[in-house]
Amino acid sequence: MAGILDSVNQRTQLVGQNRLELLLFKLRGRQRFGINVFKVREVLQCPPLTNMPKSNAYIRGVAHIRGQTISVIDLSMAVGGPAIENLKDSFIIIAEYNRSVQGFLVGGVERIVNMNWEKIMPPPSGAGRYSYLTAVTEIENELVEILDVEKILNEICPVNTEVSAEVVGEGEIQRDLGERIVFIADDSAVARNQVKRALEPLGVQTELAKNGKEALIRLREIAQLDCQNDITERVGLLISDVEMPEMDGYTLTAEIKADPKLSPLHVILHTSLSGVFNQAMIEKVGADDFIAKFNPDELATAVKKWVHCD
């Protein structure tokens, strides 16, 4: 188990090809879950945990790992299930989301599987708005669920979406945008709404898509129906997540830049993946900017910059 991520640095060639690798794990029962390997720093046997008074009920304690104190979240409890028992036989997935490091307590870790994002599908429509799923896939004829970790983290420690008055300014972005919209693509409903709320004080009109495929279809539709020359007549900017079912943000960006009617559109990749790793991908796929989730001032500043560049 200690070496399960030893080759992670060799996996970067998958990015930009609409592929990913999932680390499969279980909570309490037979149901399998998956997490993108690129968000995982380390997998280890659950160490002794120190209880923290007045902490969130889903936090089983903190672990001291390699000189860092990390909160350990019981994923089973966080999605409405019973607590994971027998901690000494359980595992912690150390992951980086939204500029912070968390430990996710799981019942067991299986293996890494290579997948195409086209095989990762949105959750069933009947799952409801309170579902903790962001996507599903099938492996060996069994359903694998991919959890909306951003939703879980936001429930434990809500993200601040308020843009400072200095960044909001005096309405210059409204003058630059006019009637144009900012398009937002993200598979997490929580993340989509965080971006939308951050841009509302700027007077920005938005349109939302749940994944890259849906965004690309809609952008081509807008370009075909509403624009004489190119998409920027109607859309001032695209803000896209990277990890999305059916089509990831890298592939979406590459498709946009390869389409003459869409290519003038500025694209900001806005993701919880490693900032260093994603920065190296900007030039490869033609994105204009990368911002790590989630800092409302940084996001609003980038929006103002790229809208003004039109």
C-alpha positions in Angstrom: 0.0 0.0 0.0 2.9 2.4 0.8 3.9 2.3 -2.9 0.5 2.6 -4.5 1.3 6.2 -5.6 5.0 5.8 -6.4 4.4 6.2 -10.1 2.0 9.2 -9.9 4.6 11.5 -11.5 4.7 9.2 -14.6 0.9 9.5 -15.1 0.9 13.2 -16.3 0.8 12.1 -19.9 -2.9 11.1 -19.4 -3.9 14.7 -18.8 -5.2 16.5 -21.9 -6.3 13.2 -23.5 -9.6 13.1 -21.6 -8.3 10.4 -19.4 -7.8 10.0 -15.6 -6.9 7.4 -13.1 -9.2 6.6 -10.2 -8.1 5.3 -6.8 -10.8 2.9 -5.8 -11.9 2.6 -2.2 -14.7 1.4 0.1 -16.3 2.9 3.1 -18.3 0.2 5.1 -20.1 -2.0 2.7 -19.4 -3.5 -0.8 -20.0 -0.2 -2.6 -16.9 1.1 -4.4 -16.0 4.8 -4.6 -13.3 6.6 -6.6 -11.1 9.6 -6.3 -8.8 11.1 -9.0 -5.2 10.1 -8.3 -4.0 13.6 -9.1 -5.7 14.8 -5.9 -4.1 12.2 -3.8 -0.8 12.8 -2.0 -0.5 9.6 -0.1 -2.5 6.5 1.2 -1.6 5.1 4.6 -2.9 2.9 7.3 -4.9 5.0 9.8 -2.4 6.3 12.4 -3.5 7.2 16.0 -5.9 10.2 15.9 -6.1 13.0 18.4 -9.6 14.2 19.3 -10.3 17.9 18.8 -12.9 19.4 21.1 -15.8 21.2 19.4 -14.8 20.1 16.0 -17.3 19.1 13.3 -18.9 15.7 14.0 -17.6 14.2 10.8 -14.0 14.9 11.8 -12.7 11.9 13.7 -9.6 13.6 14.9 -6.3 15.0 13.6 -3.3 13.0 12.5 0.3 14.2 12.7 1.9 13.1 9.4 5.3 14.2 8.2 5.4 17.3 10.3 1.9 18.4 9.3 -1.3 18.3 11.4 -4.2 17.0 9.2 -7.9 16.8 10.0 -9.3 13.4 9.2 -12.9 13.3 7.9 -14.9 10.2 8.1 -16.3 9.9 4.6 -19.0 7.5 5.6 -20.4 9.9 8.1 -20.0 12.8 5.8 -22.4 11.2 3.2 -25.0 10.3 5.8 -23.8 6.8 6.7 -22.6 5.3 10.0 -19.1 5.9 11.3 -16.2 3.7 10.1 -15.3 1.3 12.9 -12.0 -0.4 13.7 -9.7 2.5 12.9 -6.5 0.4 13.1 -7.7 -1.6 10.1 -8.8 1.5 8.1 -7.0 3.8 5.8 -6.5 7.5 5.3 -6.4 9.0 1.8 -4.4 12.3 2.1 -5.7 14.6 -0.6 -5.4 18.2 -1.6 -8.5 20.2 -2.4 -9.0 23.9 -2.6 -5.6 24.9 -1.4 -5.7 22.7 1.7 -4.8 19.2 2.7 -7.3 16.8 4.2 -7.4 13.2 5.3 -10.3 11.1 4.3 -11.0 8.1 6.5 -12.1 5.0 4.4 -12.7 1.4 5.2 -10.4 0.0 2.6 -8.3 1.0 -0.5 -8.2 -1.3 -3.5 -6.2 -0.2 -6.6 -5.8 2.4 -9.3 -7.7 2.1 -12.6 -7.1 3.9 -15.9 -10.3 5.5 -17.2 -11.6 7.7 -20.0 -13.7 10.7 -18.9 -16.2 9.6 -21.5 -16.9 6.6 -19.3 -17.5 8.8 -16.3 -21.1 9.8 -16.3 -23.2 12.4 -14.4 -25.2 10.9 -11.5 -28.7 9.6 -12.2 -31.3 12.4 -12.4 -33.3 10.7 -9.7 -30.4 11.1 -7.2 -31.9 14.5 -6.1 -30.2 17.7 -5.1 -29.0 16.4 -1.8 -27.0 13.6 -3.4 -23.3 13.5 -2.6 -22.4 12.1 -6.0 -20.7 14.1 -8.7 -20.3 11.3 -11.1 -20.7 7.5 -11.6 -18.9 4.9 -13.7 -19.0 1.1 -14.2 -16.0 -1.1 -13.5 -16.2 -4.9 -13.7 -20.0 -4.7 -14.1 -20.2 -2.8 -10.8 -21.2 0.8 -10.1 -18.5 3.0 -8.8 -19.5 6.3 -7.2 -17.4 9.5 -7.3 -18.3 11.7 -4.4 -18.8 15.5 -4.6 -15.9 16.2 -2.2 -16.3 20.0 -2.6 -19.9 19.6 -1.3 -18.6 17.6 1.7 -15.9 20.1 2.5 -18.2 23.1 2.1 -20.6 21.5 4.6 -17.8 21.0 7.1 -16.2 24.4 6.6 -18.2 26.7 4.3 -16.3 28.6 1.6 -16.3 32.4 1.7 -17.7 33.6 -1.7 -17.7 37.3 -0.8 -15.5 39.5 -3.1 -13.9 42.5 -1.4 -15.1 46.0 -2.1 -11.7 46.9 -3.6 -12.0 44.2 -6.2 -15.6 44.9 -7.0 -14.7 48.4 -8.0 -17.1 50.8 -9.7 -18.8 48.7 -12.3 -16.1 48.7 -15.0 -16.6 45.0 -15.7 -20.2 45.6 -16.6 -19.1 48.2 -19.1 -16.6 45.8 -20.6 -19.1 42.9 -20.8 -22.2 44.8 -21.8 -24.9 42.2 -22.5 -22.4 39.3 -22.7 -22.4 36.5 -20.2 -19.7 34.6 -18.4 -20.1 30.8 -18.9 -19.3 28.5 -16.0 -18.7 24.7 -16.4 -18.3 22.6 -13.3 -19.8 19.2 -12.3 -20.2 20.2 -8.7 -23.4 22.1 -8.0 -21.7 23.6 -4.9 -18.7 24.8 -7.0 -20.9 26.3 -9.7 -22.9 28.3 -7.2 -19.7 29.4 -5.5 -18.5 30.9 -8.7 -21.9 32.4 -9.5 -22.2 34.0 -6.1 -18.7 35.5 -6.3 -19.4 37.2 -9.6 -22.9 38.5 -8.7 -21.5 41.7 -7.0 -19.7 42.5 -10.2 -23.0 42.6 -12.0 -22.1 39.6 -14.2 -24.7 37.5 -16.0 -23.8 33.8 -16.0 -24.9 30.6 -17.7 -24.0 27.2 -16.2 -23.1 23.8 -17.5 -22.6 20.5 -15.6 -19.7 19.2 -17.6 -17.4 19.9 -20.5 -19.5 18.1 -23.1 -22.6 20.0 -22.1 -20.7 23.3 -22.2 -19.2 22.6 -25.6 -22.6 21.7 -27.1 -24.1 24.9 -25.7 -21.3 27.2 -26.7 -21.5 25.9 -30.3 -25.2 26.4 -30.2 -24.8 30.0 -29.1 -22.1 30.6 -31.7 -24.4 29.2 -34.4 -27.6 31.0 -33.5 -26.5 34.3 -31.9 -23.2 35.2 -33.4 -22.2 36.6 -36.8 -18.5 36.2 -36.4 -17.4 34.4 -33.2 -18.6 33.4 -29.7 -17.3 36.5 -28.0 -20.3 38.5 -29.3 -22.4 36.7 -26.8 -20.0 35.1 -24.2 -17.3 37.2 -22.6 -15.4 34.4 -20.8 -15.5 30.7 -19.9 -14.6 29.5 -16.4 -14.2 25.8 -16.4 -13.4 23.1 -13.9 -10.9 20.4 -15.0 -12.4 17.2 -13.6 -15.8 16.7 -15.2 -17.6 13.6 -16.4 -17.9 12.9 -20.1 -15.4 15.6 -21.1 -12.8 17.2 -18.8 -11.8 20.9 -18.8 -8.5 20.3 -20.7 -10.3 18.6 -23.6 -13.0 21.2 -23.5 -10.4 23.9 -23.8 -8.6 22.1 -26.7 -11.9 21.7 -28.5 -12.7 25.4 -28.1 -9.3 26.5 -29.4 -9.6 24.2 -32.4 -13.0 25.7 -33.4 -12.7 28.9 -35.5 -15.9 30.3 -34.1 -15.0 29.5 -30.5 -11.2 30.0 -30.4 -11.3 33.7 -29.5 -13.0 32.9 -26.2 -10.8 33.4 -23.2 -10.7 30.3 -20.9 -9.9 30.2 -17.2 -9.3 26.8 -15.7 -10.6 26.9 -12.2 -9.8 23.7 -10.3 -9.0 22.1 -7.0 -6.1 20.1 -8.6 -2.5 20.9 -7.9 -1.7 24.4 -9.0 1.9 23.6 -10.1 0.7 20.7 -12.2 -2.1 22.6 -13.9 0.1 25.6 -14.6 2.2 23.4 -16.9 -0.9 22.4 -18.8 -2.2 25.9 -19.7 0.1 26.3 -22.7 -0.5 22.7 -23.9 -4.3 23.0 -24.2 -4.4 26.8 -25.0 -6.1 28.0 -21.8 -5.5 31.6 -20.9 -5.3 31.3 -17.1 -5.4 28.9 -14.2 -6.8 29.6 -10.8 -6.8 27.2 -7.8 -10.1 27.0 -6.0 -11.4 28.9 -4.2 -10.4 32.5 -3.6 -13.2 34.9 -4.6 -10.9 37.9 -5.0 -8.5 36.1 -7.2 -11.3 34.8 -9.4 -13.0 38.2 -9.7 -9.7 39.8 -10.5 -9.0 37.3 -13.3 -12.5 37.7 -14.7 -12.0 41.5 -14.8 -8.6 41.0 -16.5 -9.7 38.7 -19.3 -13.0 40.5 -20.0 -11.0 43.7 -20.3 -8.6 42.0 -22.7 -11.3 41.6 -25.4 
